[in-house]
């Protein structure tokens, strides 16, 4: 996958999952709101070492009345994506690809596991992640698993601090579709996020091809 952005220095020890409380203003969150128009779903992202097979990070993408990423104690950032305590709003197709591309590199790959949910489950997940609050370092899998198992239909998800154990349990849910994303970019890609020349389009409606 060709690099779409330069990131703010992803630590090799992704398990640290750096954390920082943030609260974007209402106007920014509303302006960024994005709906794909797709059937509702929830996606688990797991960042896995290509060298050791260990898990480095867990996050959720929820696609309901709007699409957001719950990135607990995560380090991903884009200036067009407002954040409220680890919830990133305005996840267009471009931002979804940026998120994966940020984490995938020569020593890490991203496992994407998606499962269909009901509209009620999607809205419950959206409400739950927004009420969760900022997540401490190294607790990404813990809070991701807690969010999931609080929703009817996900009771089989165990409480765990291990991204790999969470991914294994999620993968046993009926109807899960799994895709692994690899990238040969080097690890020493420190720098700043590169804003795309084309303006980012936000707003509700069907999926945009930006």
Secondary structure as GFF3:
##gff-version 3
##sequence-region A 1 210
A	DSSP	three_ten_helix	14	16	.	.	.	ID=ss1
A	DSSP	alpha_helix	26	32	.	.	.	ID=ss2
A	DSSP	beta_strand	41	49	.	.	.	ID=ss3
A	DSSP	beta_strand	55	63	.	.	.	ID=ss4
A	DSSP	beta_strand	67	70	.	.	.	ID=ss5
A	DSSP	beta_strand	83	84	.	.	.	ID=ss6
A	DSSP	beta_strand	87	89	.	.	.	ID=ss7
A	DSSP	alpha_helix	93	103	.	.	.	ID=ss8
A	DSSP	beta_strand	108	116	.	.	.	ID=ss9
A	DSSP	alpha_helix	119	132	.	.	.	ID=ss10
A	DSSP	alpha_helix	140	149	.	.	.	ID=ss11
A	DSSP	alpha_helix	163	171	.	.	.	ID=ss12
A	DSSP	beta_strand	177	181	.	.	.	ID=ss13
###
